[in-house]
Amino acid sequence: MTFKNRIMRKQVELFDIFQETLGKLDGNGILLVAGDPPNPMTIGWATIGHIWNKQIMTVLVRPVRHTFNLMETVKDFSVCVLPDQYRKELNICGTKSGRNINKVETCKFTVEKCFKAESFFIADASIHFECRIVHKHFLDPTTLDPGINKRYYPLKDYHMVYYGEILGIYSDK
Protein backbone atom coordinates (compact mmCIF):
# COMPACT_ATOMS: atom_id res chain seq x y z
CA MET A 1 0.00 0.00 0.00
CA THR A 2 1.41 3.34 -1.00
CA PHE A 3 1.05 6.33 1.30
CA LYS A 4 2.36 9.75 0.48
CA ASN A 5 2.38 13.10 2.14
CA ARG A 6 -1.11 14.47 2.31
CA ILE A 7 -1.95 16.37 -0.81
CA MET A 8 -3.79 19.62 -0.46
CA ARG A 9 -7.51 18.96 -0.22
CA LYS A 10 -10.24 21.30 0.73
CA GLN A 11 -13.60 20.46 2.17
CA VAL A 12 -16.37 21.33 -0.29
CA GLU A 13 -20.15 21.50 -0.27
CA LEU A 14 -22.26 18.78 -1.87
CA PHE A 15 -23.71 20.87 -4.65
CA ASP A 16 -20.28 22.25 -5.61
CA ILE A 17 -19.36 18.77 -6.93
CA PHE A 18 -22.79 17.26 -7.55
CA GLN A 19 -22.77 17.43 -11.37
CA GLU A 20 -19.23 16.07 -11.66
CA THR A 21 -20.07 13.18 -9.37
CA LEU A 22 -23.31 12.30 -11.17
CA GLY A 23 -21.51 12.46 -14.51
CA LYS A 24 -19.18 9.68 -13.36
CA LEU A 25 -21.94 7.32 -12.18
CA ASP A 26 -21.90 5.29 -15.36
CA GLY A 27 -19.14 2.95 -14.23
CA ASN A 28 -16.49 5.29 -15.60
CA GLY A 29 -15.16 7.09 -12.63
CA ILE A 30 -16.27 6.14 -9.13
CA LEU A 31 -14.78 3.74 -6.59
CA LEU A 32 -16.29 2.50 -3.36
CA VAL A 33 -13.45 1.88 -0.88
CA ALA A 34 -13.86 -0.28 2.21
CA GLY A 35 -11.73 -2.41 4.50
CA ASP A 36 -8.25 -2.47 5.93
CA PRO A 37 -6.31 -3.01 3.79
CA PRO A 38 -8.52 -0.92 1.54
CA ASN A 39 -10.28 -2.58 -1.37
CA PRO A 40 -11.61 -0.35 -4.19
CA MET A 41 -14.62 -1.49 -6.25
CA THR A 42 -15.97 0.39 -9.28
CA ILE A 43 -19.60 1.43 -8.84
CA GLY A 44 -22.14 2.83 -11.24
CA TRP A 45 -25.16 2.93 -8.96
CA ALA A 46 -25.42 5.38 -6.07
CA THR A 47 -27.67 8.14 -4.87
CA ILE A 48 -27.04 11.35 -3.00
CA GLY A 49 -29.81 12.97 -1.03
CA HIS A 50 -31.21 14.25 2.21
CA ILE A 51 -32.72 11.75 4.69
CA TRP A 52 -33.12 11.90 8.47
CA ASN A 53 -31.96 15.53 8.39
CA LYS A 54 -28.58 14.35 7.06
CA GLN A 55 -26.77 14.34 3.73
CA ILE A 56 -26.78 10.67 2.69
CA MET A 57 -25.04 8.69 -0.04
CA THR A 58 -26.40 5.26 -0.81
CA VAL A 59 -24.25 2.62 -2.48
CA LEU A 60 -25.36 -0.81 -3.68
CA VAL A 61 -23.24 -3.94 -3.34
CA ARG A 62 -24.14 -7.48 -4.40
CA PRO A 63 -23.47 -10.23 -1.82
CA VAL A 64 -21.15 -12.08 -4.23
CA ARG A 65 -18.67 -9.21 -4.23
CA HIS A 66 -15.66 -9.22 -1.90
CA THR A 67 -16.57 -5.64 -1.00
CA PHE A 68 -19.86 -6.91 0.47
CA ASN A 69 -17.95 -8.91 3.11
CA LEU A 70 -15.82 -5.87 3.87
CA MET A 71 -18.82 -3.52 4.13
CA GLU A 72 -20.42 -5.93 6.61
CA THR A 73 -17.44 -5.51 8.97
CA VAL A 74 -16.84 -1.75 8.83
CA LYS A 75 -18.59 1.34 10.20
CA ASP A 76 -17.70 3.63 7.32
CA PHE A 77 -16.46 3.82 3.74
CA SER A 78 -15.27 6.30 1.14
CA VAL A 79 -16.49 7.00 -2.38
CA CYS A 80 -13.80 8.34 -4.69
CA VAL A 81 -14.35 10.17 -7.99
CA LEU A 82 -11.42 9.57 -10.33
CA PRO A 83 -10.24 11.66 -13.28
CA ASP A 84 -10.77 10.31 -16.81
CA GLN A 85 -7.20 9.01 -17.20
CA TYR A 86 -7.96 6.16 -14.74
CA ARG A 87 -10.22 4.13 -17.05
CA LYS A 88 -7.85 1.11 -17.06
CA GLU A 89 -7.72 1.08 -13.25
CA LEU A 90 -11.50 1.50 -13.00
CA ASN A 91 -11.92 -1.49 -15.29
CA ILE A 92 -9.63 -3.58 -13.07
CA CYS A 93 -11.51 -2.52 -9.94
CA GLY A 94 -14.82 -3.41 -11.57
CA THR A 95 -13.84 -6.78 -13.02
CA LYS A 96 -11.24 -8.25 -10.64
CA SER A 97 -11.92 -9.44 -7.12
CA GLY A 98 -10.07 -8.20 -4.08
CA ARG A 99 -10.17 -11.81 -2.87
CA ASN A 100 -7.64 -12.67 -5.58
CA ILE A 101 -5.54 -9.54 -6.07
CA ASN A 102 -4.57 -6.42 -4.17
CA LYS A 103 -6.23 -3.84 -6.40
CA VAL A 104 -4.49 -0.91 -4.70
CA GLU A 105 -1.08 -2.37 -5.58
CA THR A 106 -2.13 -3.60 -9.02
CA CYS A 107 -3.47 -0.15 -9.95
CA LYS A 108 -0.61 1.66 -8.19
CA PHE A 109 -3.10 3.80 -6.27
CA THR A 110 -1.98 6.03 -3.44
CA VAL A 111 -4.17 5.69 -0.37
CA GLU A 112 -4.60 7.93 2.63
CA LYS A 113 -6.56 7.72 5.85
CA CYS A 114 -9.83 9.61 5.78
CA PHE A 115 -10.09 12.91 7.61
CA LYS A 116 -13.33 12.19 9.50
CA ALA A 117 -13.87 8.45 9.00
CA GLU A 118 -11.78 5.43 9.96
CA SER A 119 -11.63 4.24 6.36
CA PHE A 120 -9.17 5.05 3.57
CA PHE A 121 -9.58 6.98 0.34
CA ILE A 122 -7.79 6.88 -3.00
CA ALA A 123 -5.62 10.01 -3.05
CA ASP A 124 -5.56 9.92 -6.87
CA ALA A 125 -9.25 10.89 -6.79
CA SER A 126 -10.25 14.46 -7.59
CA ILE A 127 -13.16 14.22 -5.12
CA HIS A 128 -13.84 11.88 -2.26
CA PHE A 129 -16.76 11.39 0.11
CA GLU A 130 -16.35 10.04 3.63
CA CYS A 131 -19.45 8.21 4.84
CA ARG A 132 -20.60 6.53 8.05
CA ILE A 133 -23.04 3.64 7.64
CA VAL A 134 -26.33 4.57 9.31
CA HIS A 135 -28.61 1.94 7.75
CA LYS A 136 -28.58 -0.99 5.36
CA HIS A 137 -31.10 -3.33 3.82
CA PHE A 138 -31.42 -5.81 0.98
CA LEU A 139 -33.56 -4.79 -1.96
CA ASP A 140 -36.99 -6.36 -1.59
CA PRO A 141 -37.94 -8.21 -4.78
CA THR A 142 -41.62 -8.17 -3.79
CA THR A 143 -41.74 -4.38 -4.03
CA LEU A 144 -39.28 -3.93 -6.91
CA ASP A 145 -40.61 -2.91 -10.32
CA PRO A 146 -40.98 -6.15 -12.34
CA GLY A 147 -39.08 -4.70 -15.32
CA ILE A 148 -36.12 -3.74 -13.15
CA ASN A 149 -36.25 -7.11 -11.42
CA LYS A 150 -36.21 -9.00 -14.72
CA ARG A 151 -33.47 -6.87 -16.30
CA TYR A 152 -31.02 -6.51 -13.41
CA TYR A 153 -31.72 -9.53 -11.18
CA PRO A 154 -32.16 -12.65 -13.33
CA LEU A 155 -29.95 -14.51 -10.81
CA LYS A 156 -31.93 -13.14 -7.82
CA ASP A 157 -28.68 -11.68 -6.43
CA TYR A 158 -30.25 -8.58 -4.90
CA HIS A 159 -28.02 -5.74 -3.74
CA MET A 160 -27.50 -4.65 -0.18
CA VAL A 161 -28.18 -0.92 -0.02
CA TYR A 162 -25.87 0.93 2.37
CA TYR A 163 -26.90 4.39 3.57
CA GLY A 164 -23.86 6.46 4.44
CA GLU A 165 -24.11 9.74 6.31
CA ILE A 166 -21.75 12.05 4.45
CA LEU A 167 -19.21 13.19 7.07
CA GLY A 168 -17.13 15.22 4.63
CA ILE A 169 -16.57 15.85 0.95
CA TYR A 170 -13.09 16.80 -0.23
CA SER A 171 -11.64 18.03 -3.51
CA ASP A 172 -8.13 18.53 -4.80
CA LYS A 173 -9.25 21.61 -6.77
Number of C-alpha atoms within 10 A of each C-alpha: 14 11 12 9 6 10 10 9 15 13 14 17 12 17 9 11 15 11 10 14 20 17 13 17 18 13 16 21 26 30 26 27 25 27 21 11 14 25 24 31 27 25 23 19 14 19 13 18 13 11 11 7 8 12 17 22 22 20 20 22 23 15 15 11 15 17 22 16 15 18 19 16 10 15 17 26 27 29 29 28 26 23 15 11 9 14 14 12 20 23 15 16 25 18 11 16 17 17 11 8 12 18 22 20 11 12 15 13 19 16 20 20 15 20 15 14 19 19 23 24 30 27 23 19 22 16 26 29 25 26 27 23 19 12 11 15 11 15 14 11 13 8 8 11 9 11 9 11 17 12 8 11 14 10 8 10 14 19 19 20 17 24 24 25 25 26 17 21 23 22 18 15 9
